[in-house]
Amino acid sequence: MRHKVAGYKLGRNPAHRRSLLRNLVTSLIIEERIETTVPKAKAMRPLVEKMITLGKRGDLSARRQALAYLMTSAAVDKLFDAIGPRFGDRNGGYLRIVRTGWRKGDGADNAFIELLGSEKVLDEKRQKRAEARSKRAAENKRAMDEAEAHGGVEHPTPGAEGEDKT
Amino acid sequence: MPNPKRRHSKARTGSRRAHDSLKSRSLSECPNCHERKLPHRACAKCGYYKGREVVEVKEAS
């Protein structure tokens, strides 16, 4: 009988698990979408929904409860100013989890979890990333051309800026 | 310690393993790019799921 074994342990002790979930919830509220594994996404979903319910309530007591759970006050501000009003006419089901295949290193089942209605924000973020990437590529190319013109002794270190993961 | 009394024949081994074969994954067709993809997952080829692009896919360079 599978009685009284609900929930996800995620291979962590209670304190570690609580920290992980608080971090995930805070990140999701700030970023609107995060990539993670399917069990983590499922474990954090009810917690995020509870936070959004607090955001919809919007009174001082709710704000203090959110501050007690979320890691940064910026996330609390965003929750109460932007996210709460956005979901005013929806009763739960604020999130979407989409599976995206397997992680290369350990074969974990990957997914992203996002707030509904965040498509516009995410598109903007994506565009910004693409711009930054093309700018950096152009800069690298120029630096490389210059180095070549100087005899090609010193190399600009590619990868020093860090690869942009999407 | 208990030990086997009799030799185990190849036929016995083989018939035990008769049900051990692997089954192929069932795949569905991506409605966007018509590749075969895993069901209930974003398409690995084009990054679409339920009619919109959900993940960026790196193009082979």
Backbone of each chain as ProteinMPNN parsed JSONL, in Angstrom:
{"seq_chain_A": "MRHKVAGYKLGRNPAHRRSLLRNLVTSLIIEERIETTVPKAKAMRPLVEKMITLGKRGDLSARRQALAYLMTSAAVDKLFDAIGPRFGDRNGGYLRIVRTGWRKGDGADNAFIELLGSEKVLDEKRQKRAEARSKRAAENKRAMDEAEAHGGVEHPTPGAEGEDKT", "coords_chain_A": {"N_chain_A": [[0.837, -1.195, 0.0], [0.493, 2.158, -0.872], [0.39, 4.197, 1.047], [0.519, 7.428, 2.603], [2.917, 8.345, 1.436], [3.299, 10.583, -0.127], [4.62, 13.25, -2.188], [7.938, 14.662, -2.864], [11.243, 13.647, -2.326], [13.715, 14.121, -3.395], [16.271, 13.206, -2.911], [17.513, 14.468, -0.764], [18.208, 15.904, 2.481], [15.791, 17.294, 4.86], [16.396, 20.079, 5.335], [18.156, 20.785, 3.29], [16.535, 20.242, 1.121], [14.479, 22.086, 1.479], [15.872, 24.49, 1.145], [16.71, 24.212, -1.521], [14.221, 24.178, -2.859], [13.2, 26.673, -2.164], [15.046, 28.302, -3.437], [14.572, 27.564, -6.121], [11.901, 28.387, -6.466], [12.11, 31.147, -6.028], [13.823, 31.829, -8.15], [12.243, 31.16, -10.342], [10.143, 33.001, -10.123], [11.473, 35.362, -10.576], [12.646, 34.955, -13.108], [10.671, 33.975, -14.813], [10.793, 31.687, -16.439], [12.332, 28.543, -15.921], [14.871, 26.111, -16.441], [14.911, 22.768, -15.494], [14.904, 19.617, -13.731], [12.367, 17.091, -14.261], [11.192, 15.965, -11.826], [11.954, 17.946, -9.932], [10.685, 20.186, -10.977], [8.033, 19.399, -10.678], [7.915, 19.168, -7.945], [8.217, 21.774, -7.103], [6.029, 23.071, -8.055], [3.447, 23.251, -6.555], [4.311, 24.952, -4.527], [5.03, 27.328, -5.824], [2.544, 28.04, -6.771], [1.221, 28.569, -4.402], [2.637, 30.81, -3.588], [1.88, 32.617, -5.585], [-0.803, 32.836, -5.041], [-0.604, 34.191, -2.622], [0.417, 36.551, -3.67], [-1.785, 37.454, -5.071], [-3.525, 38.012, -3.021], [-2.324, 40.163, -1.703], [-2.194, 41.787, 0.655], [-0.686, 43.166, 3.693], [-0.05, 41.121, 5.463], [0.085, 38.913, 3.751], [2.257, 39.69, 2.228], [4.294, 39.59, 4.107], [4.353, 36.882, 4.651], [5.225, 35.91, 2.18], [7.735, 37.115, 2.052], [8.959, 35.704, 4.039], [9.396, 33.29, 2.842], [10.461, 33.52, 0.188], [13.667, 34.189, -1.349], [14.746, 36.689, -2.028], [14.02, 40.195, -1.728], [13.429, 41.48, -4.03], [12.192, 39.592, -5.592], [9.832, 39.275, -4.158], [8.682, 41.793, -4.495], [8.25, 41.762, -7.256], [6.472, 39.655, -7.421], [4.196, 40.673, -6.095], [3.66, 43.056, -7.458], [3.625, 42.551, -10.225], [3.078, 39.821, -10.935], [0.99, 38.815, -9.345], [-1.358, 40.509, -9.935], [-1.56, 39.785, -12.627], [-2.582, 37.207, -12.703], [-5.137, 37.475, -11.823], [-7.786, 36.649, -12.594], [-7.743, 33.906, -12.617], [-8.019, 30.697, -11.303], [-5.746, 29.054, -9.861], [-3.426, 26.664, -11.428], [-1.293, 28.052, -12.678], [0.996, 27.502, -13.988], [3.257, 26.016, -16.378], [4.59, 22.972, -17.366], [6.95, 21.628, -19.432], [8.324, 18.858, -20.946], [11.656, 18.323, -22.033], [13.404, 16.426, -23.031], [16.486, 14.551, -22.487], [19.121, 15.078, -20.096], [22.546, 15.454, -20.891], [24.762, 14.583, -19.35], [23.959, 12.904, -17.14], [21.63, 11.716, -17.882], [19.253, 12.647, -16.837], [15.758, 13.418, -16.72], [14.791, 16.144, -18.382], [13.13, 19.335, -18.071], [11.24, 22.356, -18.704], [9.898, 24.87, -16.599], [7.349, 27.223, -16.528], [5.761, 30.421, -16.035], [2.392, 30.944, -16.911], [1.486, 32.885, -19.744], [3.87, 34.214, -20.046], [5.105, 34.497, -22.406], [5.747, 36.759, -23.934], [7.615, 38.185, -22.396], [9.603, 36.281, -22.301], [10.296, 36.028, -24.975], [11.387, 38.535, -25.416], [13.61, 38.393, -23.742], [14.992, 36.368, -25.004], [15.587, 37.565, -27.425], [17.286, 39.614, -26.593], [19.409, 38.108, -25.634], [20.286, 36.941, -28.008], [21.129, 39.186, -29.388], [23.235, 40.074, -27.75], [24.908, 37.92, -28.068], [25.57, 38.012, -30.825], [26.867, 40.426, -30.914], [29.063, 39.923, -29.292], [30.283, 37.954, -30.778], [31.021, 39.401, -33.053], [32.848, 41.172, -31.891], [34.811, 39.399, -30.988], [35.679, 38.441, -33.438], [36.73, 40.717, -34.595], [38.827, 41.224, -32.841], [40.337, 38.992, -33.294], [41.037, 39.328, -35.975], [42.592, 41.626, -35.754], [44.683, 40.692, -34.196], [45.77, 38.917, -35.944], [46.683, 40.638, -37.897], [48.736, 41.814, -36.51], [50.693, 39.968, -36.621], [49.948, 37.695, -35.43], [50.841, 36.608, -32.981], [50.029, 36.898, -30.256], [47.14, 35.442, -28.861], [43.722, 36.241, -28.733], [41.775, 35.165, -26.069], [39.499, 32.824, -26.775], [36.313, 32.022, -25.486], [36.791, 33.045, -23.04], [34.923, 34.822, -22.286], [32.881, 33.191, -21.697], [30.614, 30.618, -22.517], [27.384, 31.159, -23.858], [24.641, 29.765, -22.524], [21.62, 28.452, -23.705]], "CA_chain_A": [[0.0, 0.0, 0.0], [1.309, 3.361, -1.023], [-0.224, 5.236, 1.855], [1.361, 8.391, 3.32], [4.235, 8.573, 0.843], [3.183, 11.62, -1.147], [5.671, 14.255, -2.21], [9.231, 14.368, -3.475], [12.371, 13.83, -1.409], [14.807, 14.647, -4.208], [17.565, 12.731, -2.444], [18.128, 15.473, 0.109], [17.589, 15.973, 3.802], [14.76, 18.328, 4.829], [16.896, 21.448, 5.248], [18.699, 20.945, 1.941], [15.405, 20.247, 0.188], [13.77, 23.357, 1.636], [16.685, 25.525, 0.505], [16.635, 24.025, -2.972], [12.915, 24.564, -3.371], [13.077, 28.129, -2.043], [15.839, 28.891, -4.522], [13.889, 27.336, -7.396], [10.694, 29.221, -6.53], [12.555, 32.533, -6.203], [14.345, 31.996, -9.506], [11.145, 31.111, -11.315], [9.381, 34.243, -10.055], [12.26, 36.426, -11.194], [13.0, 34.692, -14.507], [9.475, 33.528, -15.531], [10.948, 30.313, -16.905], [13.612, 27.947, -15.588], [15.135, 24.744, -16.873], [15.291, 21.919, -14.382], [14.467, 18.247, -14.007], [10.921, 16.939, -14.115], [10.759, 15.864, -10.429], [12.097, 19.226, -9.246], [9.615, 21.057, -11.457], [6.77, 18.972, -10.085], [7.956, 19.417, -6.505], [8.108, 23.193, -6.796], [4.802, 23.661, -8.603], [2.482, 23.715, -5.566], [4.866, 26.051, -3.739], [4.905, 28.553, -6.614], [1.125, 28.425, -6.827], [0.873, 29.185, -3.117], [3.202, 32.16, -3.592], [1.07, 33.476, -6.457], [-2.027, 33.113, -4.294], [-0.248, 35.277, -1.708], [0.549, 37.755, -4.481], [-3.11, 37.932, -5.425], [-4.144, 38.58, -1.83], [-1.751, 41.513, -1.766], [-2.168, 42.606, 1.868], [0.598, 43.189, 4.388], [0.197, 39.797, 6.023], [0.522, 38.052, 2.649], [3.599, 40.112, 1.834], [5.251, 39.094, 5.105], [4.488, 35.437, 4.462], [6.052, 35.696, 0.998], [9.105, 37.497, 2.417], [9.533, 34.653, 4.868], [9.757, 32.117, 2.048], [11.311, 33.838, -0.963], [15.032, 34.503, -0.957], [15.092, 38.093, -2.236], [12.866, 41.089, -1.671], [13.087, 41.831, -5.409], [11.216, 38.597, -6.043], [8.544, 39.568, -3.501], [8.121, 42.967, -5.171], [7.742, 41.366, -8.566], [5.3, 38.804, -7.19], [3.015, 41.45, -5.709], [3.366, 44.145, -8.387], [3.411, 42.128, -11.606], [2.549, 38.473, -11.172], [-0.313, 38.669, -8.687], [-2.434, 41.081, -10.752], [-1.661, 39.113, -13.922], [-3.379, 35.99, -12.598], [-6.311, 37.821, -11.034], [-9.025, 35.952, -12.918], [-7.467, 32.479, -12.83], [-7.964, 30.004, -10.015], [-4.778, 27.963, -9.892], [-2.943, 26.277, -12.754], [-0.569, 29.194, -13.23], [2.312, 27.096, -14.473], [3.315, 25.041, -17.456], [5.803, 22.162, -17.364], [7.114, 20.915, -20.706], [9.509, 18.013, -20.966], [12.505, 18.696, -23.161], [14.404, 15.421, -23.356], [17.356, 14.101, -21.415], [20.38, 15.773, -19.88], [23.584, 14.627, -21.489], [25.705, 13.994, -18.408], [23.467, 11.835, -16.279], [20.388, 11.151, -18.394], [18.068, 13.095, -16.098], [14.653, 13.866, -17.551], [14.766, 17.597, -18.268], [11.905, 20.044, -18.411], [11.242, 23.718, -18.192], [8.648, 25.254, -15.946], [7.197, 28.655, -16.772], [4.489, 31.04, -15.686], [1.564, 31.149, -18.094], [1.436, 34.273, -20.189], [5.175, 34.869, -19.982], [5.73, 34.331, -23.725], [6.296, 38.014, -24.424], [8.831, 38.46, -21.618], [10.646, 35.325, -22.664], [10.764, 36.37, -26.32], [12.282, 39.685, -25.287], [14.87, 37.921, -23.165], [15.671, 35.579, -26.026], [16.126, 38.487, -28.41], [18.414, 40.289, -25.965], [20.512, 37.147, -25.604], [20.799, 36.775, -29.365], [21.882, 40.401, -29.716], [24.492, 40.045, -26.995], [25.758, 36.888, -28.644], [26.111, 38.437, -32.114], [27.806, 41.507, -30.629], [30.283, 39.329, -28.783], [30.925, 37.251, -31.896], [31.658, 40.419, -33.886], [34.011, 41.669, -31.161], [35.833, 38.353, -31.039], [36.191, 38.361, -34.804], [37.58, 41.889, -34.806], [40.049, 41.035, -32.06], [41.149, 37.974, -33.952], [41.596, 39.941, -37.182], [43.649, 42.528, -35.329], [45.816, 39.885, -33.745], [46.393, 38.353, -37.136], [47.385, 41.736, -38.549], [49.943, 42.074, -35.726], [51.609, 38.838, -36.714], [49.285, 36.493, -34.895], [51.573, 35.983, -31.882], [49.15, 36.761, -29.098], [45.78, 35.038, -29.215], [42.638, 36.575, -27.802], [41.319, 33.868, -25.564], [38.072, 32.565, -26.999], [35.717, 31.285, -24.363], [37.028, 33.745, -21.781], [33.659, 35.468, -21.92], [31.955, 32.16, -21.25], [29.598, 30.26, -23.514], [26.016, 31.483, -23.468], [23.764, 28.579, -22.59], [20.222, 28.833, -23.914]], "C_chain_A": [[0.869, 1.241, 0.0], [0.715, 4.487, -0.195], [0.834, 6.129, 2.481], [2.77, 8.542, 2.741], [4.151, 9.597, -0.283], [4.405, 12.528, -1.112], [6.977, 13.752, -2.782], [10.332, 14.593, -2.464], [13.588, 14.406, -2.113], [16.184, 14.273, -3.667], [18.281, 13.683, -1.51], [17.495, 15.394, 1.483], [16.661, 17.191, 3.838], [15.288, 19.747, 4.655], [17.415, 21.748, 3.841], [17.567, 21.069, 0.924], [14.673, 21.588, 0.257], [14.556, 24.488, 0.962], [16.578, 25.438, -1.006], [15.321, 24.544, -3.508], [12.71, 26.076, -3.251], [13.853, 28.817, -3.155], [15.125, 28.757, -5.854], [12.691, 28.275, -7.535], [11.08, 30.675, -6.76], [13.027, 32.775, -7.626], [13.213, 32.034, -10.516], [10.376, 32.425, -11.31], [10.158, 35.368, -10.727], [12.398, 36.21, -12.696], [11.816, 34.296, -15.376], [9.579, 32.118, -16.104], [12.289, 29.788, -16.419], [13.667, 26.518, -16.11], [15.512, 23.927, -15.654], [14.886, 20.487, -14.718], [12.977, 18.131, -13.718], [10.513, 16.801, -12.64], [10.881, 17.177, -9.664], [10.993, 20.174, -9.664], [8.296, 20.695, -10.788], [6.741, 19.267, -8.595], [7.727, 20.891, -6.208], [6.76, 23.774, -7.203], [3.816, 24.114, -7.529], [2.99, 24.897, -4.753], [4.738, 27.373, -4.489], [3.45, 29.008, -6.63], [0.699, 29.073, -5.517], [1.406, 30.61, -3.052], [2.336, 33.089, -4.43], [-0.257, 33.81, -5.775], [-1.781, 34.224, -3.277], [-0.184, 36.599, -2.463], [-0.797, 38.329, -4.865], [-3.819, 38.543, -4.221], [-3.647, 40.003, -1.619], [-1.761, 42.329, -0.49], [-0.832, 42.441, 2.601], [0.947, 41.814, 4.95], [0.717, 38.85, 4.941], [1.953, 38.389, 2.254], [4.639, 39.586, 2.822], [5.444, 37.587, 4.968], [5.381, 35.124, 3.27], [7.513, 36.022, 1.302], [9.773, 36.41, 3.24], [9.984, 33.465, 4.035], [10.734, 32.452, 0.929], [12.658, 34.374, -0.496], [15.363, 35.984, -1.089], [13.841, 38.952, -2.185], [12.473, 41.542, -3.07], [12.036, 40.872, -5.947], [9.853, 38.872, -5.432], [7.888, 40.753, -4.192], [7.508, 42.571, -6.502], [6.462, 40.554, -8.412], [4.06, 39.644, -6.917], [2.654, 42.513, -6.742], [2.969, 43.63, -9.766], [2.649, 40.808, -11.698], [1.174, 38.29, -10.552], [-1.463, 39.225, -9.521], [-2.648, 40.333, -12.072], [-2.581, 37.907, -13.855], [-4.677, 36.227, -11.836], [-7.535, 36.978, -11.319], [-8.82, 34.459, -13.143], [-7.327, 31.804, -11.471], [-7.01, 28.821, -10.093], [-4.396, 27.599, -11.312], [-2.198, 27.411, -13.42], [0.676, 28.789, -13.997], [2.194, 26.081, -15.588], [4.643, 24.3, -17.332], [5.871, 21.432, -18.694], [8.414, 20.128, -20.656], [10.338, 18.307, -22.201], [13.573, 17.664, -23.467], [15.341, 15.157, -22.204], [18.639, 14.903, -21.328], [21.511, 14.854, -20.305], [24.415, 13.901, -20.443], [25.184, 12.793, -17.668], [22.129, 11.274, -16.72], [19.15, 11.57, -17.632], [17.019, 13.637, -17.057], [14.477, 15.369, -17.348], [13.401, 18.165, -18.6], [12.133, 21.517, -18.151], [9.891, 23.964, -17.556], [8.529, 26.746, -16.117], [5.837, 29.118, -16.297], [3.689, 31.209, -16.967], [1.579, 32.629, -18.457], [2.768, 34.98, -20.128], [5.863, 34.843, -21.34], [6.415, 35.609, -24.182], [7.624, 38.334, -23.733], [9.957, 37.564, -22.09], [11.193, 35.622, -24.045], [11.727, 37.54, -26.264], [13.645, 39.259, -24.76], [15.697, 37.196, -24.204], [16.339, 36.493, -27.046], [17.372, 39.194, -27.864], [19.641, 39.392, -25.97], [21.148, 37.016, -26.971], [21.627, 37.985, -29.768], [23.235, 40.387, -29.037], [25.464, 39.065, -27.626], [26.388, 37.371, -29.95], [27.135, 39.549, -31.917], [29.154, 40.929, -30.185], [31.044, 38.626, -29.897], [31.67, 38.246, -32.784], [32.932, 40.939, -33.223], [35.155, 40.661, -31.219], [36.507, 38.32, -32.398], [37.155, 39.515, -35.062], [38.914, 41.706, -34.081], [40.97, 40.031, -32.749], [41.815, 38.523, -35.203], [42.775, 40.839, -36.834], [44.901, 41.748, -34.941], [46.555, 39.301, -34.939], [47.225, 39.417, -37.847], [48.695, 42.053, -37.83], [50.916, 40.906, -35.754], [51.07, 37.57, -36.077], [50.024, 35.822, -33.752], [50.659, 35.778, -30.679], [47.737, 36.422, -29.564], [44.815, 35.657, -28.232], [42.022, 35.262, -27.329], [39.825, 33.693, -25.839], [37.54, 31.735, -25.844], [35.969, 31.953, -23.036], [35.76, 34.44, -21.314], [32.654, 34.45, -21.404], [30.892, 31.891, -22.301], [28.221, 30.61, -22.989], [25.16, 30.232, -23.624], [22.338, 29.051, -22.795], [19.321, 27.717, -23.444]], "O_chain_A": [[1.834, 1.36, 0.755], [0.555, 5.606, -0.684], [1.913, 5.663, 2.848], [3.713, 8.834, 3.477], [4.86, 9.483, -1.283], [5.133, 12.566, -0.12], [7.114, 12.582, -3.137], [10.356, 15.632, -1.803], [14.399, 15.099, -1.498], [17.163, 14.966, -3.945], [19.511, 13.708, -1.462], [16.386, 14.883, 1.639], [16.729, 18.037, 2.946], [14.704, 20.538, 3.915], [17.153, 22.811, 3.277], [17.623, 21.88, -0.001], [14.294, 22.154, -0.768], [13.974, 25.339, 0.289], [16.383, 26.444, -1.69], [15.298, 25.27, -4.501], [12.113, 26.692, -4.133], [13.384, 29.791, -3.743], [15.07, 29.709, -6.633], [12.488, 28.882, -8.586], [10.468, 31.364, -7.576], [12.688, 33.787, -8.241], [13.225, 32.848, -11.44], [9.992, 32.919, -12.37], [9.567, 36.232, -11.375], [12.284, 37.157, -13.475], [11.954, 34.285, -16.599], [8.569, 31.428, -16.241], [13.29, 30.501, -16.491], [12.656, 25.824, -16.205], [16.35, 24.353, -14.86], [14.56, 20.185, -15.866], [12.4, 18.965, -13.02], [9.562, 17.464, -12.225], [10.022, 17.499, -8.843], [10.424, 20.883, -8.835], [7.534, 21.572, -10.382], [5.689, 19.577, -8.036], [7.12, 21.236, -5.194], [6.387, 24.854, -6.744], [3.374, 25.262, -7.572], [2.206, 25.749, -4.333], [4.393, 28.402, -3.907], [3.156, 30.198, -6.519], [-0.091, 30.018, -5.517], [0.741, 31.51, -2.539], [2.083, 34.226, -4.032], [-0.774, 34.92, -5.91], [-2.63, 35.094, -3.084], [-0.658, 37.629, -1.983], [-0.949, 39.546, -4.975], [-4.613, 39.472, -4.366], [-4.43, 40.925, -1.389], [-1.363, 43.494, -0.531], [0.033, 41.674, 2.178], [2.105, 41.397, 4.915], [1.656, 38.086, 5.167], [2.76, 37.5, 1.98], [5.732, 39.184, 2.424], [6.549, 37.074, 5.145], [6.193, 34.201, 3.32], [8.419, 35.308, 0.873], [10.985, 36.208, 3.161], [10.856, 32.707, 4.46], [11.725, 31.748, 0.739], [12.78, 34.934, 0.593], [16.187, 36.492, -0.329], [12.75, 38.512, -2.546], [11.331, 41.944, -3.294], [11.114, 41.271, -6.659], [8.83, 38.723, -6.1], [6.684, 40.737, -4.45], [6.399, 42.984, -6.839], [5.5, 40.732, -9.159], [2.988, 39.358, -7.451], [1.479, 42.846, -6.897], [2.085, 44.195, -10.41], [1.685, 40.696, -12.454], [0.291, 37.682, -11.158], [-2.432, 38.516, -9.792], [-3.769, 40.256, -12.576], [-3.282, 37.604, -14.82], [-5.25, 35.296, -11.27], [-8.261, 36.619, -10.392], [-9.643, 33.816, -13.795], [-6.604, 32.285, -10.598], [-7.438, 27.7, -10.368], [-4.945, 28.132, -12.277], [-2.432, 27.709, -14.591], [1.342, 29.636, -14.594], [1.187, 25.387, -15.728], [5.697, 24.924, -17.209], [4.95, 20.697, -19.046], [9.475, 20.678, -20.359], [9.797, 18.514, -23.287], [14.568, 17.996, -24.112], [15.034, 15.499, -21.062], [19.18, 15.352, -22.339], [21.452, 13.64, -20.11], [24.743, 12.728, -20.621], [25.867, 11.774, -17.567], [21.544, 10.447, -16.02], [18.104, 10.932, -17.752], [17.348, 14.24, -18.078], [14.067, 15.814, -16.276], [12.616, 17.55, -19.321], [13.087, 21.899, -17.473], [8.885, 23.356, -17.92], [9.493, 27.474, -15.881], [4.895, 28.335, -16.171], [4.245, 31.579, -18.0], [1.672, 33.501, -17.593], [2.816, 36.21, -20.155], [7.056, 35.13, -21.438], [7.51, 35.574, -24.742], [8.61, 38.699, -24.374], [11.097, 37.997, -22.259], [12.394, 35.494, -24.284], [12.745, 37.559, -26.956], [14.687, 39.693, -25.252], [16.913, 37.364, -24.292], [17.468, 36.26, -27.478], [18.371, 39.354, -28.565], [20.753, 39.829, -26.264], [22.371, 36.981, -27.103], [22.677, 37.855, -30.398], [24.26, 40.652, -29.665], [26.665, 39.32, -27.715], [27.583, 37.177, -30.174], [28.133, 39.627, -32.633], [30.219, 41.365, -30.622], [32.272, 38.684, -29.966], [32.794, 37.989, -33.216], [33.957, 41.127, -33.879], [36.307, 41.018, -31.466], [37.726, 38.191, -32.507], [38.224, 39.345, -35.648], [39.98, 41.99, -34.626], [42.191, 40.19, -32.785], [42.982, 38.243, -35.477], [43.808, 40.828, -37.504], [46.02, 42.104, -35.312], [47.782, 39.202, -34.951], [48.321, 39.144, -38.336], [49.654, 42.507, -38.454], [51.868, 40.875, -34.974], [51.675, 36.503, -36.18], [49.88, 34.617, -33.546], [50.522, 34.674, -30.154], [47.209, 37.011, -30.507], [45.049, 35.612, -27.024], [41.784, 34.358, -28.129], [38.992, 34.341, -25.206], [38.227, 30.867, -25.304], [35.447, 31.518, -22.01], [35.541, 34.627, -20.117], [31.682, 34.815, -20.744], [30.341, 32.815, -22.898], [27.92, 30.386, -21.817], [24.986, 29.715, -24.727], [21.894, 29.973, -22.111], [18.099, 27.833, -23.53]]}, "seq_chain_B": "MPNPKRRHSKARTGSRRAHDSLKSRSLSECPNCHERKLPHRACAKCGYYKGREVVEVKEAS", "coords_chain_B": {"N_chain_B": [[26.911, -25.086, 2.203], [24.244, -24.686, -0.144], [24.176, -26.227, -3.33], [23.848, -26.27, -6.992], [22.211, -29.145, -8.309], [22.099, -30.251, -10.8], [23.3, -29.84, -14.177], [22.631, -26.916, -16.095], [20.763, -26.563, -18.945], [21.413, -25.151, -22.277], [19.085, -24.647, -23.628], [17.303, -24.22, -21.595], [18.273, -21.861, -20.443], [17.913, -20.221, -22.685], [15.142, -20.329, -23.058], [14.277, -19.102, -20.77], [15.113, -16.539, -21.228], [13.46, -15.741, -23.226], [11.494, -13.809, -22.94], [12.836, -11.481, -22.532], [13.397, -9.538, -24.403], [14.073, -6.27, -25.833], [11.787, -3.597, -26.227], [10.774, -1.441, -28.899], [10.793, 2.183, -28.772], [7.73, 3.955, -28.671], [6.894, 6.329, -31.006], [5.787, 9.637, -31.867], [4.497, 11.843, -34.441], [5.958, 14.954, -35.169], [3.946, 17.781, -35.397], [4.85, 20.087, -36.538], [7.414, 19.933, -37.883], [7.363, 17.441, -38.886], [9.085, 15.459, -38.14], [9.976, 12.399, -36.433], [9.103, 12.22, -33.079], [9.423, 12.051, -29.465], [6.485, 11.277, -27.635], [4.578, 13.714, -25.768], [6.652, 15.443, -25.297], [8.762, 18.273, -25.954], [9.649, 18.891, -29.341], [12.678, 17.568, -30.39], [13.94, 18.311, -32.642], [12.881, 20.691, -33.843], [12.065, 22.175, -31.699], [9.42, 22.757, -31.057], [6.307, 22.693, -29.316], [3.005, 21.843, -28.845], [2.177, 23.724, -30.809], [3.745, 26.076, -30.611], [6.969, 27.705, -30.552], [9.017, 26.44, -28.15], [11.52, 25.935, -27.118], [14.788, 27.092, -27.894], [16.597, 25.839, -30.624], [19.768, 24.775, -31.312], [21.366, 25.421, -34.346], [23.026, 23.294, -36.602], [26.389, 24.007, -37.172]], "CA_chain_B": [[26.222, -24.222, 1.233], [23.51, -25.434, -1.179], [24.733, -26.115, -4.681], [22.983, -26.868, -8.012], [22.401, -30.583, -8.428], [22.237, -30.64, -12.204], [23.718, -28.874, -15.177], [21.566, -26.118, -16.671], [20.968, -26.651, -20.398], [21.322, -23.9, -23.04], [17.681, -24.44, -23.971], [16.629, -23.671, -20.411], [18.679, -20.451, -20.398], [17.288, -19.496, -23.798], [13.697, -20.148, -22.907], [14.052, -18.106, -19.714], [15.339, -15.201, -21.779], [12.555, -15.493, -24.359], [10.669, -12.619, -22.722], [13.701, -10.375, -22.123], [13.791, -8.665, -25.506], [13.74, -4.856, -25.678], [10.728, -3.098, -27.104], [11.149, -0.144, -29.451], [9.999, 3.303, -28.253], [6.664, 4.418, -29.557], [7.155, 7.721, -31.334], [4.715, 10.31, -32.579], [5.035, 12.734, -35.455], [5.886, 16.37, -34.82], [3.066, 18.433, -36.366], [5.499, 21.249, -37.155], [8.474, 19.603, -38.838], [7.1, 16.072, -39.356], [10.061, 14.481, -37.668], [9.445, 11.548, -35.377], [9.53, 12.729, -31.773], [8.829, 11.359, -28.332], [5.232, 11.912, -27.26], [4.508, 14.551, -24.554], [7.894, 16.184, -25.114], [9.062, 19.233, -27.008], [10.357, 18.246, -30.446], [14.115, 17.798, -30.28], [14.429, 18.818, -33.921], [12.495, 22.072, -34.125], [11.787, 22.886, -30.457], [8.025, 23.134, -30.939], [5.406, 21.837, -28.556], [1.651, 22.402, -28.836], [1.956, 24.832, -31.713], [4.6, 27.255, -30.535], [8.343, 27.336, -30.297], [9.204, 26.539, -26.713], [12.947, 25.982, -26.823], [15.653, 27.364, -29.026], [17.398, 24.691, -31.023], [21.013, 25.201, -31.948], [21.512, 24.872, -35.684], [24.353, 22.714, -36.837], [27.224, 24.972, -37.881]], "C_chain_B": [[25.475, -25.057, 0.206], [24.109, -25.188, -2.555], [23.759, -26.703, -5.701], [23.279, -28.35, -8.136], [22.716, -30.961, -9.861], [22.714, -29.48, -13.058], [22.479, -28.203, -15.781], [21.741, -26.129, -18.175], [20.836, -25.284, -21.058], [19.867, -23.592, -23.364], [16.943, -23.792, -22.803], [16.971, -22.184, -20.257], [17.934, -19.65, -21.455], [15.816, -19.294, -23.574], [13.379, -19.189, -21.765], [14.153, -16.699, -20.302], [14.379, -14.842, -22.908], [11.761, -14.208, -24.176], [11.5, -11.393, -22.386], [13.989, -9.361, -23.22], [13.341, -7.231, -25.246], [12.654, -4.474, -26.663], [11.166, -1.741, -27.66], [10.235, 0.942, -28.872], [8.858, 3.606, -29.206], [6.862, 5.914, -29.763], [5.937, 8.319, -32.02], [5.337, 11.274, -33.579], [4.878, 14.17, -34.999], [4.991, 17.084, -35.829], [3.733, 19.607, -37.074], [6.515, 20.845, -38.222], [8.366, 18.162, -39.334], [8.228, 15.097, -39.098], [9.362, 13.548, -36.691], [9.989, 12.034, -34.044], [8.883, 11.902, -30.67], [7.522, 12.046, -27.945], [5.344, 12.656, -25.928], [5.821, 15.273, -24.267], [8.045, 17.195, -26.233], [9.89, 18.539, -28.073], [11.838, 18.585, -30.353], [14.661, 18.464, -31.538], [14.125, 20.308, -34.079], [12.14, 22.844, -32.855], [10.347, 23.316, -30.286], [7.295, 22.166, -30.027], [4.073, 22.541, -28.488], [1.601, 23.717, -29.603], [2.744, 26.092, -31.495], [6.017, 26.809, -30.224], [8.59, 27.502, -28.817], [10.673, 26.536, -26.325], [13.715, 26.324, -28.089], [16.465, 26.129, -29.354], [18.616, 25.216, -31.761], [21.082, 24.596, -33.341], [22.927, 24.373, -35.867], [25.182, 23.69, -37.642], [28.495, 24.303, -38.358]], "O_chain_B": [[26.018, -26.05, -0.278], [24.498, -24.069, -2.889], [22.928, -27.538, -5.344], [24.434, -28.773, -8.078], [23.501, -31.875, -10.114], [22.554, -28.31, -12.709], [21.432, -28.827, -15.954], [22.803, -25.73, -18.652], [20.235, -24.369, -20.495], [19.457, -22.432, -23.376], [16.079, -22.936, -22.99], [16.101, -21.358, -19.981], [17.401, -18.572, -21.19], [15.281, -18.223, -23.858], [12.337, -18.533, -21.778], [13.4, -15.796, -19.938], [14.475, -13.757, -23.483], [11.389, -13.574, -25.164], [10.947, -10.365, -21.995], [14.747, -8.416, -22.998], [12.363, -6.995, -24.537], [12.613, -4.969, -27.789], [11.848, -0.979, -26.975], [9.081, 0.686, -28.527], [9.02, 3.517, -30.423], [6.982, 6.67, -28.799], [5.158, 7.617, -32.665], [6.548, 11.498, -33.57], [3.822, 14.569, -34.508], [5.256, 17.0, -37.028], [3.236, 20.074, -38.099], [6.479, 21.358, -39.34], [9.2, 17.717, -40.123], [8.326, 14.051, -39.74], [8.287, 13.864, -36.181], [11.194, 12.237, -33.896], [7.931, 11.158, -30.903], [7.456, 13.276, -27.93], [6.123, 12.262, -25.06], [6.078, 15.67, -23.13], [7.52, 17.003, -27.329], [10.734, 17.699, -27.762], [12.208, 19.755, -30.25], [15.712, 19.104, -31.505], [15.013, 21.094, -34.411], [11.932, 24.056, -32.92], [10.065, 24.167, -29.443], [7.616, 20.979, -29.968], [4.007, 23.712, -28.113], [1.053, 24.707, -29.117], [2.453, 27.105, -32.131], [6.251, 25.714, -29.714], [8.394, 28.59, -28.276], [11.03, 27.092, -25.287], [13.355, 25.915, -29.192], [16.964, 25.449, -28.457], [18.506, 25.997, -32.706], [20.881, 23.393, -33.506], [23.888, 24.951, -35.359], [24.737, 24.16, -38.689], [29.337, 24.949, -38.981]]}, "name": "protein", "num_of_chains": 2, "seq": "MRHKVAGYKLGRNPAHRRSLLRNLVTSLIIEERIETTVPKAKAMRPLVEKMITLGKRGDLSARRQALAYLMTSAAVDKLFDAIGPRFGDRNGGYLRIVRTGWRKGDGADNAFIELLGSEKVLDEKRQKRAEARSKRAAENKRAMDEAEAHGGVEHPTPGAEGEDKTMPNPKRRHSKARTGSRRAHDSLKSRSLSECPNCHERKLPHRACAKCGYYKGREVVEVKEAS"}
